[in-house]
Amino acid sequence: MKNLLFLFSDAAASGVQIMVCLFLISRLLSADKPGKKSFLAAWGTSVVAVFLTVYLANRASTSGIPPDSRIFRTLPCLNLTNLLPTALEVLAISACAVRFQGADARMSLFVGIFYKVGVSFWQFLADAGLSILFHSPAFFDHRTENGQASIWLLHGLLIFLAWYLLGRREVEGKEAFSIASAITLAGFLAVVSLSEQTVPEIPGDTLDMWTLLSVILMMSVLVFRINRQYEMEKELAVLKAQQAELLERDYLALNNAYAVNAKLFHDFHNHIGALRQLLSHEKVKEAVEYLDELQTPVREMADTARTGDETIDYLINSKAAAAADNEISFQAQIEFPRHTNIRSADLCAILGNFLDNALDAAKQVPKPEKRLIRLTIRRINQMLVIKVENSFSAQPVAENGSLVTTKKEGGLHGWGLKSAQTAAEKYDGMVQTSHADHMFRAVATLSYQGISTA
């Protein structure tokens, strides 16, 4: 009966370890939170791992290989009986993180390996600490009540860590790295302090081994941080290159629009002269026909957006013209603050990408009367809110918590919202998206400050 309880305890402890690791991966790698499928896979793996451990232990016993009784001389996770179950758990962690949470496979495997080693390290520290506190080496034997108490003291702390991460959704990236660094440093200081203890008596080579392991764990945290920083910088470099290309494309379009309008203004006095000549000779019909020829560009000039920023005006008007060409209803409500610290290039990155995405989605709607783009720009105190709503036919696709393009061709697709987010973050802002009732919404909020023009 006692052995059965110990097996159940081992399976539960293994399941806790796997689930906590998946929560850590969700924070360290900014992946999705583990769900029901991860939960079922974790506990299924824990049961298989426990039975595999029992099978290997029995196989070793019947083969005449004595169990390793030198509990201080080998790593628990690396002895023959536990190596395969540990490898199974690491593979399960990596598979669940990749399949159900959208995490990177290589980094998930890296975190899984060092997490399992770290748990073994802290289990040794828990055993040693309780043995020192109660002056009894019985806590190192996990087939006893004392050993089980040591196991669940550590796993209780792991459960608390998972609960803490679940309640603190903002803990990820840099802050999660700081917590991991603090834990590994505390482990190093703890194992170093054991060299001064005599009860229980721990051989010097064992302490050297655990001390070396603690140093390796600290180095693994540092390597993880360097790798994540490299990945972020690489993605940022690509993003900046793509953003520059997007901005160049929009500026070329704006320059073309400016050239057309500049030509219209340049020739305006000639048009007035021609009309005056026609009217002075009472050629009213010819004058009306001449005005009809000028009506389209003049109407376009009358209907243009007026934000006070010439670049943004041309951008909005060019996108409105593109919407008209595709039979898309374009509505705009603009309340734009003048003389702010927000750069035109950043506004172009946000508005250009929002409107490009809206145009691409709206023109896919089969019925022209259902095609709609609605642009709203409002200022609320010192906040600028840019909202673009559009109709769509194909459901937006999310991957790793972010929207991805559904276009089959390559190029710049998929970088629009990232570019907008990068621009918004310069002003302590953010980009949020949502969709409901066949309407997609992209909202950017930016903090701004007024600047003097004197």
C-alpha positions in Angstrom: 0.0 0.0 0.0 2.8 2.4 0.9 4.6 1.7 -2.4 1.4 2.4 -4.3 1.1 5.8 -2.5 4.7 6.5 -3.3 4.0 5.8 -7.0 1.0 8.1 -7.0 3.1 10.8 -5.3 5.9 10.4 -7.9 3.4 10.7 -10.7 1.8 13.8 -9.2 5.1 15.4 -8.6 6.2 14.7 -12.2 2.9 16.2 -13.5 3.5 19.3 -11.3 7.0 19.7 -12.7 5.8 19.5 -16.3 3.0 22.0 -15.9 5.1 24.5 -14.0 7.7 24.3 -16.7 5.1 25.0 -19.4 4.0 28.1 -17.4 7.6 29.2 -17.3 8.0 28.7 -21.0 4.8 30.8 -21.6 6.5 33.7 -19.7 10.1 33.3 -20.7 9.4 32.8 -24.4 6.2 35.0 -24.5 4.2 32.0 -25.7 0.5 31.1 -25.1 -0.6 29.9 -21.7 -0.9 26.1 -21.3 -4.4 24.8 -21.7 -6.4 21.6 -21.2 -4.5 19.7 -23.9 -1.2 20.6 -22.2 -2.7 19.5 -18.8 -3.7 16.1 -20.1 -0.4 15.6 -21.9 1.5 16.5 -18.8 -0.3 14.1 -16.5 -0.3 11.3 -19.1 3.5 11.7 -19.5 4.0 11.7 -15.7 2.2 8.4 -15.4 4.2 6.8 -18.2 7.5 8.2 -16.7 6.7 6.7 -13.3 6.0 3.3 -14.7 9.1 3.5 -16.9 11.1 4.3 -13.7 9.7 1.3 -11.9 10.3 -1.0 -14.9 13.9 0.1 -15.3 14.5 -0.3 -11.5 13.1 -3.8 -11.6 15.1 -4.6 -14.7 18.3 -3.4 -13.0 17.5 -5.4 -9.9 16.8 -8.7 -11.8 19.9 -8.2 -13.9 22.0 -8.2 -10.8 22.8 -4.5 -11.0 22.5 -3.1 -7.5 20.6 0.2 -7.1 22.8 3.2 -6.5 22.8 3.7 -2.7 25.4 6.5 -2.9 22.8 9.2 -2.9 25.3 12.0 -2.8 27.6 10.8 -5.6 25.3 10.9 -8.6 22.7 13.3 -10.0 19.3 11.9 -9.5 18.2 12.9 -12.9 21.2 11.3 -14.6 21.5 7.9 -13.0 20.5 4.9 -15.2 17.0 4.4 -13.7 15.9 8.1 -14.0 17.6 9.1 -17.2 15.1 7.8 -19.7 12.0 9.0 -17.7 13.7 12.4 -17.4 14.3 12.5 -21.1 10.7 11.6 -21.7 9.5 14.5 -19.6 11.8 16.9 -21.3 10.6 15.8 -24.7 7.0 16.1 -23.5 7.6 19.6 -22.3 9.1 20.7 -25.6 6.4 19.0 -27.6 3.5 20.6 -25.6 5.2 24.0 -25.7 5.6 23.8 -29.5 2.3 22.1 -30.3 -0.1 23.8 -27.9 1.6 27.1 -27.0 3.3 28.1 -30.2 6.8 28.3 -28.6 10.1 28.0 -30.4 11.2 24.3 -30.4 14.9 24.9 -29.8 14.4 27.2 -26.9 11.7 25.1 -25.4 14.0 22.1 -25.4 16.8 24.3 -23.9 14.4 25.5 -21.1 13.1 22.0 -20.5 16.5 20.4 -20.0 17.9 23.0 -17.6 14.6 23.2 -15.8 14.7 19.5 -15.0 18.3 19.8 -13.9 17.4 22.8 -11.8 14.5 21.0 -10.1 16.9 18.1 -9.2 19.4 20.7 -7.9 16.8 22.4 -5.7 15.5 19.0 -4.5 19.0 18.3 -3.2 19.0 21.7 -1.5 15.6 20.9 0.1 16.7 17.5 1.2 19.9 19.0 2.7 18.1 21.9 4.3 15.5 19.7 6.1 18.3 17.2 7.1 20.2 20.1 8.7 17.1 21.5 10.3 16.0 18.2 11.9 19.5 16.7 12.2 18.5 13.6 10.2 19.7 12.3 6.8 16.3 10.5 6.3 15.1 13.3 4.0 17.5 12.1 1.3 15.6 8.8 1.0 12.5 9.6 -1.0 11.0 6.1 -0.2 10.2 7.3 3.3 7.7 9.8 4.7 10.5 12.3 5.4 11.7 12.1 1.8 8.1 12.6 0.6 7.8 15.6 2.8 10.9 17.1 1.2 9.6 16.4 -2.3 6.3 18.1 -1.6 7.9 21.0 0.1 9.7 21.8 -3.1 6.7 21.0 -5.3 4.5 23.2 -3.2 6.8 26.0 -3.9 6.6 25.2 -7.6 2.8 25.3 -7.5 3.0 28.7 -5.8 5.4 29.9 -8.6 2.8 28.7 -11.2 0.0 30.4 -9.3 2.1 33.6 -9.1 2.8 33.6 -12.8 -0.9 32.9 -13.6 -2.0 36.0 -11.6 0.8 38.2 -12.8 0.3 38.3 -16.6 2.7 41.2 -17.0 5.6 39.0 -15.7 7.4 38.0 -18.9 10.5 38.7 -20.9 13.0 40.8 -18.9 11.2 40.5 -15.6 10.9 36.7 -15.9 14.6 36.6 -16.7 15.3 38.6 -13.5 13.3 36.2 -11.4 15.1 33.2 -12.9 18.5 34.9 -12.3 17.6 35.5 -8.7 16.6 31.9 -8.2 19.8 30.5 -9.6 21.9 32.9 -7.6 20.1 31.9 -4.4 20.8 28.2 -5.3 24.5 28.9 -5.7 24.8 30.8 -2.4 22.8 27.9 -0.7 25.1 25.2 -2.0 28.2 27.1 -1.1 26.9 27.5 2.5 26.5 23.7 2.8 30.3 23.4 2.9 30.2 24.7 6.5 27.7 22.1 7.6 28.6 18.8 9.3 25.1 17.3 9.9 24.5 15.6 7.7 28.0 15.0 6.5 28.2 15.6 2.8 31.3 14.5 1.0 33.4 17.2 -0.5 33.3 15.8 -4.1 29.5 15.9 -3.9 29.4 19.5 -2.9 31.9 20.3 -5.6 29.6 18.6 -8.1 26.5 20.5 -7.0 28.5 23.8 -6.9 29.6 23.2 -10.4 26.1 22.5 -11.4 24.8 25.7 -9.8 27.4 27.6 -11.9 26.2 25.8 -15.0 22.7 26.8 -14.2 23.6 30.4 -13.8 25.5 30.3 -17.1 22.5 28.7 -18.8 20.3 31.6 -17.6 22.8 34.0 -19.0 23.0 32.1 -22.3 19.2 32.1 -22.5 19.1 35.9 -22.0 21.8 36.5 -24.6 20.0 34.4 -27.1 16.7 36.1 -26.5 18.3 39.5 -26.8 19.9 38.4 -30.1 16.6 37.1 -31.4 14.8 40.4 -30.4 17.5 42.5 -32.1 17.4 40.4 -35.2 13.6 40.7 -35.4 13.9 44.4 -34.8 16.5 44.9 -37.5 14.2 43.0 -40.0 11.2 45.0 -38.8 13.1 48.4 -39.2 14.1 47.4 -42.8 10.5 46.4 -43.6 9.2 49.6 -42.0 11.6 51.7 -44.0 10.5 50.0 -47.2 6.8 50.5 -46.3 7.4 54.2 -45.6 9.4 54.6 -48.8 6.5 53.1 -50.7 3.9 55.4 -49.0 6.1 58.5 -49.5 6.5 57.8 -53.2 2.7 57.6 -53.5 2.3 60.8 -51.5 4.8 62.6 -53.7 2.9 61.5 -56.8 -0.3 62.8 -55.3 1.4 66.1 -54.4 2.7 66.5 -57.9 -0.8 66.0 -59.3 -2.3 68.6 -57.0 0.6 71.0 -57.4 0.0 70.9 -61.2 -3.7 71.6 -60.7 -2.9 74.7 -58.6 -0.1 75.8 -61.0 -2.6 75.7 -63.9 -5.5 77.2 -61.9 -4.9 80.8 -63.1 -4.9 79.5 -66.7 -8.2 77.8 -66.1 -9.6 81.0 -64.7 -8.4 83.0 -67.7 -9.9 80.5 -70.1 -13.3 80.7 -68.3 -13.2 84.5 -68.2 -12.6 84.5 -72.0 -15.5 82.2 -72.7 -17.9 84.1 -70.4 -16.8 87.4 -71.8 -17.9 86.2 -75.3 -21.1 84.8 -73.7 -20.2 81.2 -74.5 -22.0 79.9 -71.5 -22.3 76.3 -72.9 -18.6 76.0 -73.6 -17.8 77.4 -70.1 -20.1 74.8 -68.5 -18.4 72.0 -70.5 -15.0 73.4 -69.5 -16.0 73.3 -65.8 -17.3 69.8 -66.1 -13.8 68.8 -67.2 -12.3 70.4 -64.1 -15.1 69.1 -61.8 -13.5 65.8 -60.8 -10.1 67.1 -59.6 -11.7 70.1 -58.0 -14.2 67.9 -56.1 -11.4 65.7 -55.0 -9.6 68.7 -53.6 -12.8 69.8 -51.8 -13.3 66.4 -50.2 -9.7 66.0 -49.0 -8.9 65.4 -45.3 -7.5 68.4 -43.4 -5.4 67.4 -40.4 -2.9 70.2 -40.5 -0.1 67.7 -41.4 0.3 67.7 -45.2 1.9 64.3 -45.3 -1.0 62.7 -43.4 -3.6 64.5 -45.5 -2.1 63.1 -48.7 -1.8 59.6 -47.2 -5.5 59.6 -46.1 -6.7 61.0 -49.4 -4.7 58.6 -51.5 -6.1 55.6 -49.5 -9.6 57.1 -49.8 -9.1 57.2 -53.6 -7.9 53.6 -53.6 -11.0 52.7 -51.7 -13.2 54.4 -54.2 -11.5 52.6 -57.1 -12.4 49.3 -55.3 -16.0 50.3 -54.6 -15.3 50.6 -50.9 -17.2 53.1 -48.8 -14.6 55.2 -47.0 -15.8 57.3 -43.9 -13.5 59.5 -42.0 -13.9 61.5 -38.7 -10.8 63.4 -37.9 -9.9 65.5 -34.9 -6.1 65.9 -35.1 -4.0 68.0 -32.7 -1.6 70.5 -34.3 2.0 71.0 -33.3 2.8 67.8 -31.4 6.0 65.8 -30.9 4.6 62.9 -33.0 6.7 62.6 -36.2 5.0 62.3 -39.5 6.9 59.2 -40.4 5.6 57.4 -37.3 2.0 58.5 -38.1 2.5 57.2 -41.7 3.7 53.9 -40.3 0.6 53.5 -38.2 -2.1 55.0 -40.6 -0.5 53.5 -43.7 -0.4 50.0 -42.4 -3.9 50.2 -40.8 -5.4 51.5 -44.0 -3.5 49.1 -46.2 -4.7 46.1 -44.2 -8.2 47.5 -44.2 -8.1 48.0 -48.0 -6.8 44.5 -48.6 -9.5 42.9 -46.4 -12.5 45.1 -47.5 -11.9 44.5 -51.2 -12.2 40.8 -50.6 -15.8 41.2 -49.5 -18.0 39.8 -52.4 -20.8 42.4 -52.3 -19.6 46.0 -53.0 -22.4 47.4 -50.8 -20.9 45.5 -47.8 -17.4 47.0 -48.3 -16.6 49.6 -45.7 -13.7 51.4 -44.1 -14.2 53.7 -41.2 -11.3 55.9 -40.0 -11.5 57.7 -36.7 -8.8 60.0 -35.3 -9.6 61.6 -31.9 -7.6 63.4 -29.2 -8.5 62.7 -25.6 -6.5 65.0 -23.3 -2.9 64.2 -24.2 -3.8 60.9 -25.9 -4.2 60.4 -29.6 -6.5 57.6 -30.7 -6.3 56.2 -34.2 -9.0 53.6 -35.1 -9.6 51.9 -38.4 -12.6 49.6 -38.9 -13.2 47.5 -42.0 -15.5 44.8 -43.2 -13.9 41.4 -44.1 -14.9 38.1 -45.5 -12.1 35.8 -44.4 -11.6 35.2 -40.7 -8.4 36.7 -39.3 -5.7 34.1 -38.5 -3.8 34.2 -35.2 -0.5 32.5 -34.5 1.4 32.7 -31.2 -1.1 35.3 -30.0 -0.5 37.6 -33.0 -2.4 38.1 -36.2 -0.6 36.8 -39.3 -1.2 37.5 -43.0 -3.4 35.1 -45.0 -1.8 36.2 -48.3 0.1 33.5 -50.2 2.7 35.8 -51.8 5.7 36.9 -49.7 7.2 40.3 -49.5 6.1 42.8 -46.9 2.9 41.0 -45.9 2.7 40.2 -42.2 4.8 43.1 -41.0 2.2 45.9 -41.0 0.9 45.6 -37.4 4.4 45.0 -36.1 5.6 48.1 -37.8 2.6 50.1 -36.4 3.3 48.7 -32.9 7.0 49.7 -33.1 5.9 53.3 -34.1 3.3 53.5 -31.3 5.7 52.3 -28.6 7.9 55.4 -29.3 5.1 57.4 -27.7 4.3 55.0 -24.8 1.5 53.7 -26.9 0.1 50.4 -28.0 -1.8 48.7 -30.9 -4.8 46.5 -30.2 -7.0 44.5 -32.6 -10.4 42.9 -32.4 -13.1 41.6 -34.7 -16.8 40.9 -34.3 -19.8 40.9 -36.6 -17.6 40.8 -39.8 -15.9 44.0 -38.7 -12.2 44.2 -37.9 -10.9 47.0 -35.7 -7.3 48.2 -35.2 -6.7 50.8 -32.6 -3.5 52.7 -31.8 -3.2 54.9 -28.7 -0.3 57.4 -28.4 0.7 59.9 -25.8 1.8 63.2 -27.2 3.1 66.6 -26.1 2.5 70.0 -27.6 5.4 71.8 -29.0 5.9 75.6 -29.4 6.0 77.0 -32.9 7.4 80.3 -31.8 
